[in-house]
Amino acid sequence: MTDANTTKNPIFEPETEANQRLRKDVAPPDWVNPEAAEKYNLVVIGAGSGGLVTAAGAAGLGARVALIERDALGGDCLNVGCVPSKALLSAAKRAAAVRDASGYGVSLPGGSEVDFSAVMERMRELRASIGPNDSAERFKELGIDVFLGEGRFKNEATIEVDGKELKFAKAVIATGGRAIVLPIPGLKEAGALTNETLFSLTELPRRFAVIGAGPIGCEMAQAFARLGSEVTLFEAQCKILPREDADAAKVVEAALERDGVRTVCDAKIEQVGREGDLRTIRIEHEGATQTWEFDQILVGVGRAPNVEGIGLENADVEFDKRKGVSVDAQLRTSNPKIFAVGDVAMDYKFTHMADATARIVIQNALFKGRKKHTDLLVPWCTYTQPEIAHVGLYEQEAKAQHGDALQTFRQDFSEIDRSILEGDTEGFVKMHTVKGKIVGATIVGEHAGDLISEITVAMQGGVKLGALSAVIHPYPTTAEAIQRIGDAYNKTRFTPLVAKLFKTWLKWTCL
């Protein structure tokens, strides 16, 4: 990763006023590291989402805390992840809305044009406006000693940074992850983009290749297609979003195709080349070799944990270069003084998971708590349009665990009044239950990421599916789909015998 004091850090390219403000906040070149305290209650290495929440929470409880960051505070989420990507998606969504406006009776005689440079500058302005929340100065004001530089464990109770030794009672590894480098010949030499360099683009690529049809790949493929690129999405497996519910993935794939994304699944990339500004990708597909030409290539395949170069061996911390730092249910490493949070240790590499694990570590590290990350119920969302959101078990997992006891209910948005009125009828809510207990759910549709929270709260609180039928939902809203599934479940409890007895009772009450 790039040193915070190097002007070539891609986060801050190009040298716009917004990027200069961001850098001043999260990687100030003139920052002077403080003198180390005699000993810290907690030293956090890594100032991404997990590290920031840990440091701020511990300091708020009165602990003496040091925070170390070698790149830029805010980590991937602020600088090269959630924040810039969702700003880009927002602009792309508006472009699609204008494109489709005639279907709503709205005429745009002059047509429309996407100004890519303005889209990217808007993204940088928004990112810079959020930057103060994660700034070095803010965390200093919280009473935290902020050290910019390479942190490295010297031994099981000391971290070195900038020539200083930070002794600790407890430490937290929150170094996050980075984009995986695929072992494809010529890929690196061709200057392929990752999420760490994508948001430094200043010109819209006319022909844009995206390698990997997971969440990052699908989101960016749709965004760039809507902004005007000719996008080709390559996936090694037989479908896009291979982790997600197959029916839901098909809905998203159809949406991508409508936006002009060309999807090539079962594609084996053999070679990438470059001549000047032209990039080529040679693939094996359906038994034939094909060569495609592009102006830019984005790699959106997976994450690797940042475990190298921080001296984990010196601290007796077990780790794997592929899986990350090994932790137990309480997030302790093999060194009981040291914990780990977020992408460097978790299978679920989400900002909200980093936040949740940080909250657990604060309790366990400072108060000898016994909170377990294995007890967490973790929802997630892919922010294509339509979105896919999920929580709990997928259908195949639920069938394997519960067999014939499993009941699955589906409500299509094409039957929901609000969806019909909005023109967003594609998608559905699918819920899996065992004796009324919700064990999993997938939503594909507009605002799926917001809707999934109602189901997550119900699962977390042990609220059964039938009870959701009695919850009053404002009309018209897309959340009515959840209530309807509750109704459908309750009808299954109305057995033929009960129905017969009920009819008999009604007959006698009318006499």
C-alpha positions as CSV (number, residue, x, y, z in Angstrom):
1,M,0.0,0.0,0.0
2,T,1.0,3.6,-0.5
3,D,2.7,5.7,2.2
4,A,0.4,8.5,3.5
5,N,3.1,11.1,2.8
6,T,3.6,10.1,-0.9
7,T,1.9,12.4,-3.4
8,K,1.3,9.4,-5.7
9,N,-1.3,7.8,-3.5
10,P,-4.2,7.1,-6.0
11,I,-6.8,8.0,-3.4
12,F,-5.8,11.6,-3.8
13,E,-5.5,11.6,-7.6
14,P,-6.2,13.8,-9.5
15,E,-5.0,16.8,-7.6
16,T,-8.4,18.5,-7.2
17,E,-9.4,20.8,-4.4
18,A,-11.7,18.2,-3.0
19,N,-9.0,15.6,-2.9
20,Q,-6.6,18.0,-1.2
21,R,-9.2,18.6,1.5
22,L,-9.7,14.8,1.9
23,R,-5.9,14.3,2.2
24,K,-5.6,17.1,4.8
25,D,-8.2,15.2,6.9
26,V,-7.2,11.6,6.6
27,A,-3.5,11.6,5.7
28,P,-2.2,15.1,6.6
29,P,1.3,15.5,5.2
30,D,2.3,17.8,8.0
31,W,1.1,15.5,10.8
32,V,3.4,15.3,13.8
33,N,3.1,12.0,15.7
34,P,2.8,12.4,19.5
35,E,5.2,11.1,22.0
36,A,4.3,7.6,23.1
37,A,2.7,7.1,26.5
38,E,4.4,4.9,29.0
39,K,1.7,2.3,28.3
40,Y,-1.7,2.1,26.6
41,N,-4.8,0.3,27.6
42,L,-5.4,-0.3,23.9
43,V,-3.4,0.1,20.7
44,V,-5.3,-0.2,17.4
45,I,-3.3,-0.9,14.2
46,G,-5.4,0.1,11.2
47,A,-7.8,3.1,11.0
48,G,-10.5,1.7,8.7
49,S,-14.1,1.2,9.9
50,G,-13.2,-1.4,12.5
51,G,-10.2,0.4,13.9
52,L,-12.0,3.7,14.1
53,V,-15.0,2.3,15.9
54,T,-12.7,0.4,18.3
55,A,-10.5,3.4,19.1
56,A,-13.4,5.9,19.5
57,G,-15.4,3.5,21.6
58,A,-12.5,2.6,23.9
59,A,-11.5,6.2,24.3
60,G,-15.1,7.2,25.1
61,L,-15.0,4.8,28.1
62,G,-11.8,6.4,29.4
63,A,-9.2,4.1,28.1
64,R,-5.8,5.4,27.0
65,V,-5.7,4.6,23.3
66,A,-3.3,4.8,20.4
67,L,-4.3,4.5,16.8
68,I,-1.9,3.7,13.9
69,E,-2.5,4.1,10.2
70,R,0.0,3.7,7.4
71,D,-2.2,4.9,4.5
72,A,-5.3,7.0,5.1
73,L,-7.8,7.1,8.0
74,G,-11.2,5.9,7.0
75,G,-9.8,2.8,5.2
76,D,-11.4,1.4,2.1
77,C,-15.0,2.4,3.0
78,L,-14.4,6.1,2.9
79,N,-11.6,6.3,0.4
80,V,-12.0,3.6,-2.2
81,G,-15.1,1.6,-1.2
82,C,-18.6,2.2,0.0
83,V,-18.6,6.0,-0.2
84,P,-17.2,6.7,-3.7
85,S,-18.9,3.6,-5.2
86,K,-22.3,4.6,-3.9
87,A,-21.8,8.2,-5.1
88,L,-21.1,6.8,-8.6
89,L,-24.1,4.5,-8.4
90,S,-26.3,7.4,-7.4
91,A,-25.3,9.4,-10.5
92,A,-25.7,6.4,-12.8
93,K,-29.2,5.8,-11.3
94,R,-30.2,9.4,-12.2
95,A,-28.8,8.9,-15.8
96,A,-31.0,5.8,-16.1
97,A,-34.0,7.6,-14.7
98,V,-33.6,10.4,-17.3
99,R,-33.2,7.8,-20.1
100,D,-36.4,6.0,-19.1
101,A,-38.4,9.2,-18.3
102,S,-40.6,8.9,-21.4
103,G,-42.1,5.7,-20.1
104,Y,-43.6,7.9,-17.3
105,G,-45.0,10.5,-19.6
106,V,-42.1,12.9,-19.1
107,S,-40.7,14.3,-22.3
108,L,-37.1,15.5,-22.6
109,P,-36.9,17.0,-26.1
110,G,-33.3,18.1,-25.8
111,G,-32.2,14.7,-24.7
112,S,-29.5,14.2,-22.1
113,E,-25.8,13.9,-21.8
114,V,-23.6,12.5,-19.0
115,D,-20.7,14.7,-18.0
116,F,-18.3,12.0,-16.6
117,S,-15.8,14.5,-15.2
118,A,-18.7,16.3,-13.3
119,V,-19.9,12.9,-12.0
120,M,-16.5,12.1,-10.6
121,E,-16.0,15.5,-9.1
122,R,-19.3,15.2,-7.4
123,M,-18.1,11.9,-5.9
124,R,-14.9,13.6,-4.7
125,E,-16.7,16.5,-3.2
126,L,-19.1,14.1,-1.3
127,R,-16.2,12.0,-0.1
128,A,-14.3,15.0,1.1
129,S,-17.4,16.3,2.9
130,I,-17.5,13.0,4.9
131,G,-13.8,13.0,5.5
132,P,-13.8,15.1,8.7
133,N,-15.7,12.3,10.5
134,D,-12.7,10.0,10.0
135,S,-10.0,12.7,10.3
136,A,-6.8,12.5,12.3
137,E,-7.6,15.8,14.0
138,R,-11.0,14.5,15.1
139,F,-9.6,11.4,16.7
140,K,-6.9,13.5,18.4
141,E,-9.7,15.6,19.9
142,L,-11.3,12.4,21.2
143,G,-8.1,11.9,23.3
144,I,-6.6,9.3,21.1
145,D,-2.9,9.4,20.2
146,V,-2.9,9.1,16.4
147,F,0.3,7.8,14.7
148,L,0.7,7.9,10.9
149,G,3.2,5.4,9.6
150,E,4.0,1.7,9.4
151,G,3.1,-0.1,12.6
152,R,4.8,-3.3,13.3
153,F,4.7,-5.7,16.3
154,K,8.1,-5.8,18.0
155,N,7.0,-8.5,20.5
156,E,3.8,-9.8,22.1
157,A,3.2,-6.5,24.0
158,T,4.9,-3.8,21.9
159,I,4.2,-2.1,18.6
160,E,6.8,0.1,16.8
161,V,5.8,3.0,14.7
162,D,7.9,6.0,13.4
163,G,10.8,5.0,15.7
164,K,8.6,4.9,18.8
165,E,7.6,2.0,20.9
166,L,4.0,1.7,22.0
167,K,3.5,-0.7,24.9
168,F,0.0,-2.0,25.4
169,A,-2.1,-4.0,27.8
170,K,-4.3,-5.0,24.8
171,A,-4.1,-4.5,21.1
172,V,-6.4,-4.8,18.1
173,I,-5.5,-5.7,14.6
174,A,-7.7,-3.8,12.1
175,T,-5.6,-3.7,9.0
176,G,-8.4,-4.6,6.7
177,G,-7.9,-6.1,3.2
178,R,-7.0,-5.2,-0.4
179,A,-8.0,-6.2,-3.9
180,I,-6.9,-9.6,-4.9
181,V,-4.3,-9.7,-7.7
182,L,-5.3,-12.4,-10.2
183,P,-2.6,-14.6,-11.6
184,I,-3.5,-13.8,-15.2
185,P,-0.5,-13.3,-17.6
186,G,-0.2,-9.6,-18.6
187,L,-2.9,-8.3,-16.3
188,K,-0.7,-6.2,-14.0
189,E,1.4,-4.9,-17.0
190,A,-1.8,-3.8,-18.7
191,G,-2.5,-1.4,-15.8
192,A,-5.8,-3.1,-14.8
193,L,-7.8,-1.1,-12.3
194,T,-9.1,-2.2,-8.9
195,N,-11.3,-0.4,-6.5
196,E,-8.2,1.3,-5.2
197,T,-7.5,3.1,-8.5
198,L,-10.9,3.1,-10.2
199,F,-12.1,6.3,-8.6
200,S,-9.1,8.3,-9.9
201,L,-10.4,8.0,-13.5
202,T,-11.0,11.4,-15.2
203,E,-12.3,10.1,-18.5
204,L,-15.1,7.6,-19.2
205,P,-13.7,4.5,-20.9
206,R,-15.6,3.9,-24.2
207,R,-15.0,0.1,-23.9
208,F,-14.8,-1.1,-20.4
209,A,-14.1,-4.7,-19.2
210,V,-15.1,-5.9,-15.7
211,I,-13.5,-9.2,-14.5
212,G,-15.6,-10.8,-11.9
213,A,-19.4,-10.8,-11.6
214,G,-19.6,-10.6,-7.8
215,P,-21.1,-7.6,-6.0
216,I,-18.3,-5.1,-6.9
217,G,-18.2,-6.2,-10.5
218,C,-22.0,-6.1,-11.0
219,E,-22.4,-2.7,-9.4
220,M,-19.6,-1.1,-11.4
221,A,-20.6,-2.8,-14.6
222,Q,-24.1,-1.4,-14.4
223,A,-22.9,2.0,-13.3
224,F,-20.5,2.5,-16.1
225,A,-22.9,1.2,-18.7
226,R,-25.5,3.7,-17.5
227,L,-22.9,6.5,-17.7
228,G,-22.1,5.6,-21.3
229,S,-19.4,2.9,-21.5
230,E,-19.7,-0.3,-23.6
231,V,-19.3,-2.8,-20.8
232,T,-18.4,-6.4,-20.9
233,L,-18.7,-8.4,-17.7
234,F,-16.6,-11.6,-17.5
235,E,-17.3,-14.3,-14.9
236,A,-15.6,-17.7,-14.5
237,Q,-18.6,-19.4,-13.1
238,C,-21.8,-20.2,-14.9
239,K,-23.8,-17.2,-13.6
240,I,-23.4,-13.8,-12.1
241,L,-23.6,-13.2,-8.4
242,P,-22.9,-16.9,-7.8
243,R,-23.2,-16.6,-4.1
244,E,-26.8,-15.3,-4.2
245,D,-30.2,-16.9,-4.6
246,A,-30.3,-18.1,-8.2
247,D,-33.7,-16.6,-8.9
248,A,-32.6,-13.2,-7.5
249,A,-29.4,-13.3,-9.6
250,K,-31.4,-13.8,-12.7
251,V,-33.5,-10.7,-12.0
252,V,-30.3,-8.6,-11.7
253,E,-28.7,-10.2,-14.8
254,A,-31.8,-9.2,-16.8
255,A,-31.5,-5.7,-15.5
256,L,-27.8,-5.5,-16.5
257,E,-28.6,-6.7,-20.0
258,R,-31.3,-4.0,-20.3
259,D,-28.7,-1.4,-19.4
260,G,-26.4,-2.7,-22.1
261,V,-24.0,-4.8,-20.1
262,R,-22.7,-7.8,-22.1
263,T,-22.3,-10.7,-19.8
264,V,-19.9,-13.5,-20.6
265,C,-20.1,-16.4,-18.1
266,D,-18.0,-19.6,-18.0
267,A,-15.1,-17.4,-19.3
268,K,-11.5,-18.5,-18.7
269,I,-9.2,-15.5,-19.2
270,E,-5.9,-16.7,-20.6
271,Q,-4.0,-13.6,-21.4
272,V,-4.2,-9.8,-21.1
273,G,-2.1,-7.5,-23.3
274,R,-1.6,-3.8,-23.9
275,E,-0.4,-1.7,-26.8
276,G,-0.4,2.0,-25.9
277,D,-3.9,2.8,-24.6
278,L,-5.4,-0.4,-26.0
279,R,-6.0,-3.4,-23.8
280,T,-6.8,-6.9,-25.0
281,I,-8.3,-9.9,-23.2
282,R,-8.0,-13.4,-24.6
283,I,-10.5,-15.8,-23.3
284,E,-11.6,-19.4,-23.8
285,H,-15.4,-19.5,-24.0
286,E,-17.7,-22.3,-25.3
287,G,-14.8,-24.2,-26.7
288,A,-13.3,-21.3,-28.7
289,T,-10.6,-18.7,-28.2
290,Q,-11.7,-15.1,-28.5
291,T,-9.8,-11.8,-28.2
292,W,-11.6,-8.7,-27.0
293,E,-10.4,-5.0,-27.1
294,F,-10.9,-2.5,-24.3
295,D,-9.9,0.9,-23.2
296,Q,-9.9,0.0,-19.4
297,I,-10.1,-3.2,-17.4
298,L,-11.5,-3.4,-13.8
299,V,-10.7,-6.4,-11.6
300,G,-13.6,-6.9,-9.1
301,V,-12.7,-10.3,-7.7
302,G,-12.4,-10.7,-4.0
303,R,-10.3,-9.4,-1.2
304,A,-7.1,-10.4,0.5
305,P,-6.3,-9.7,4.2
306,N,-3.5,-7.3,5.1
307,V,-1.4,-9.5,7.3
308,E,2.1,-9.1,5.8
309,G,4.6,-6.6,7.1
310,I,3.1,-5.9,10.5
311,G,5.2,-8.4,12.5
312,L,2.5,-10.8,13.5
313,E,5.2,-13.5,13.9
314,N,6.9,-11.4,16.5
315,A,3.6,-11.2,18.6
316,D,2.8,-14.9,18.4
317,V,-0.3,-14.2,16.3
318,E,-1.3,-17.0,14.0
319,F,-2.5,-16.0,10.5
320,D,-2.9,-17.3,7.0
321,K,-2.1,-15.1,4.0
322,R,-5.3,-16.1,2.3
323,K,-7.8,-16.4,5.2
324,G,-6.3,-13.7,7.5
325,V,-5.7,-13.6,11.3
326,S,-7.1,-16.5,13.2
327,V,-9.5,-15.6,16.0
328,D,-11.8,-17.4,18.4
329,A,-15.5,-16.7,19.0
330,Q,-14.5,-13.7,21.2
331,L,-12.2,-12.3,18.5
332,R,-9.0,-13.2,20.4
333,T,-6.0,-14.2,18.4
334,S,-3.5,-16.9,19.5
335,N,-2.0,-14.1,21.7
336,P,-4.6,-13.5,24.4
337,K,-3.6,-9.8,24.6
338,I,-4.4,-9.2,20.9
339,F,-7.7,-9.2,19.2
340,A,-8.7,-8.7,15.5
341,V,-11.7,-7.1,13.8
342,G,-13.1,-6.6,10.3
343,D,-11.8,-7.7,6.9
344,V,-8.4,-9.0,8.3
345,A,-10.2,-11.7,10.3
346,M,-13.8,-12.1,9.1
347,D,-15.3,-14.1,6.2
348,Y,-18.0,-11.4,5.9
349,K,-16.0,-8.4,4.6
350,F,-18.5,-5.7,5.1
351,T,-18.2,-2.3,6.7
352,H,-21.2,-3.1,9.0
353,M,-19.4,-6.3,10.0
354,A,-16.3,-4.4,10.9
355,D,-18.4,-2.1,13.1
356,A,-20.2,-5.0,14.8
357,T,-16.9,-6.8,15.6
358,A,-15.4,-3.6,16.9
359,R,-18.2,-3.2,19.4
360,I,-17.6,-6.8,20.6
361,V,-13.9,-6.3,21.0
362,I,-14.4,-3.1,23.1
363,Q,-16.3,-5.2,25.6
364,N,-14.1,-8.3,25.5
365,A,-10.8,-6.5,25.5
366,L,-11.5,-3.8,28.2
367,F,-14.0,-5.6,30.4
368,K,-13.1,-9.3,29.9
369,G,-16.5,-9.8,28.2
370,R,-17.6,-13.0,26.5
371,K,-19.5,-11.6,23.5
372,K,-19.2,-13.8,20.4
373,H,-19.0,-12.8,16.8
374,T,-20.5,-16.2,16.0
375,D,-23.8,-15.0,17.5
376,L,-24.1,-12.2,15.0
377,L,-26.9,-12.2,12.5
378,V,-25.4,-10.5,9.4
379,P,-27.5,-9.0,6.6
380,W,-25.9,-7.7,3.4
381,C,-26.8,-6.0,0.2
382,T,-25.5,-5.6,-3.4
383,Y,-26.4,-2.2,-4.7
384,T,-27.3,-2.9,-8.2
385,Q,-30.7,-1.7,-9.5
386,P,-32.6,-3.7,-8.5
387,E,-30.7,-4.4,-5.2
388,I,-30.2,-7.9,-3.7
389,A,-30.3,-8.1,0.1
390,H,-30.0,-11.3,2.2
391,V,-30.0,-12.4,5.8
392,G,-29.7,-15.9,7.4
393,L,-29.8,-19.1,5.4
394,Y,-30.1,-19.5,1.6
395,E,-32.8,-21.9,0.4
396,Q,-30.4,-24.8,-0.3
397,E,-28.7,-24.3,3.1
398,A,-32.0,-24.3,4.8
399,K,-33.2,-27.4,3.0
400,A,-30.0,-29.2,4.0
401,Q,-30.4,-28.3,7.7
402,H,-34.2,-28.6,8.1
403,G,-35.4,-31.0,5.3
404,D,-39.2,-31.3,5.0
405,A,-39.8,-29.0,8.0
406,L,-38.8,-26.1,5.8
407,Q,-41.4,-23.8,4.3
408,T,-40.5,-21.2,1.7
409,F,-42.8,-18.3,0.8
410,R,-42.4,-15.8,-2.1
411,Q,-44.1,-12.6,-2.9
412,D,-43.5,-10.9,-6.2
413,F,-43.4,-7.1,-6.4
414,S,-45.4,-7.3,-9.6
415,E,-48.4,-7.9,-7.2
416,I,-47.6,-5.0,-4.8
417,D,-49.5,-1.7,-5.6
418,R,-46.5,0.6,-4.7
419,S,-44.2,-1.3,-7.0
420,I,-46.8,-1.2,-9.8
421,L,-47.2,2.6,-9.4
422,E,-43.5,3.2,-9.3
423,G,-42.9,1.0,-12.3
424,D,-40.5,-1.2,-10.3
425,T,-42.2,-4.5,-10.5
426,E,-39.2,-6.8,-11.1
427,G,-38.1,-8.8,-8.1
428,F,-39.6,-10.5,-5.0
429,V,-39.3,-11.2,-1.3
430,K,-38.5,-14.8,-0.5
431,M,-38.5,-16.1,3.1
432,H,-37.7,-19.5,4.6
433,T,-39.3,-20.6,7.9
434,V,-39.4,-23.7,10.1
435,K,-42.6,-23.8,12.3
436,G,-42.9,-20.1,11.8
437,K,-39.4,-19.3,12.8
438,I,-37.7,-17.2,10.1
439,V,-34.3,-18.8,9.2
440,G,-33.4,-16.8,6.1
441,A,-34.6,-14.3,3.5
442,T,-33.7,-12.8,0.2
443,I,-35.1,-9.7,-1.3
444,V,-34.4,-8.5,-4.9
445,G,-36.0,-5.2,-5.8
446,E,-35.9,-1.5,-5.2
447,H,-34.7,-0.6,-1.7
448,A,-34.1,-4.2,-0.9
449,G,-31.2,-3.2,1.4
450,D,-33.7,-1.1,3.5
451,L,-36.4,-3.7,3.5
452,I,-34.2,-6.5,4.8
453,S,-33.8,-4.7,8.1
454,E,-37.4,-5.5,9.1
455,I,-36.8,-9.2,8.6
456,T,-33.4,-9.0,10.4
457,V,-35.0,-7.3,13.4
458,A,-37.7,-10.0,13.4
459,M,-35.1,-12.8,13.3
460,Q,-32.9,-11.1,15.9
461,G,-35.9,-10.6,18.3
462,G,-37.4,-14.1,17.7
463,V,-40.5,-12.7,16.1
464,K,-42.2,-15.4,14.0
465,L,-43.3,-15.0,10.5
466,G,-47.0,-15.1,11.4
467,A,-46.6,-12.1,13.7
468,L,-45.5,-9.9,10.8
469,S,-49.0,-10.3,9.4
470,A,-50.4,-8.3,12.3
471,V,-47.9,-5.5,11.9
472,I,-49.5,-2.5,10.3
473,H,-47.6,-1.4,7.2
474,P,-48.3,2.0,5.7
475,Y,-50.1,1.8,2.4
476,P,-48.8,1.9,-0.3
477,T,-45.3,0.7,0.4
478,T,-43.2,-2.1,-0.9
479,A,-42.9,-3.5,2.6
480,E,-46.4,-4.7,2.1
481,A,-44.7,-7.7,0.5
482,I,-43.4,-8.8,3.8
483,Q,-46.8,-8.5,5.5
484,R,-48.4,-10.5,2.6
485,I,-45.9,-13.4,3.2
486,G,-47.0,-13.3,6.9
487,D,-50.6,-13.7,5.7
488,A,-49.6,-16.6,3.4
489,Y,-47.9,-18.4,6.3
490,N,-50.9,-17.9,8.5
491,K,-53.2,-19.5,5.8
492,T,-51.1,-22.7,5.9
493,R,-52.0,-23.1,9.6
494,F,-55.7,-23.1,8.6
495,T,-55.9,-26.9,8.2
496,P,-58.9,-28.6,6.5
497,L,-60.1,-29.8,9.9
498,V,-59.9,-26.3,11.4
499,A,-61.6,-24.9,8.3
500,K,-64.5,-27.4,8.6
501,L,-65.0,-26.7,12.3
502,F,-64.8,-22.9,11.7
503,K,-67.5,-23.2,9.0
504,T,-69.7,-25.3,11.4
505,W,-69.2,-22.7,14.1
506,L,-70.2,-19.9,11.7
507,K,-73.3,-21.8,10.6
508,W,-74.5,-22.2,14.3
509,T,-73.8,-18.5,15.1
510,C,-76.1,-17.5,12.3
511,L,-79.1,-19.5,13.7
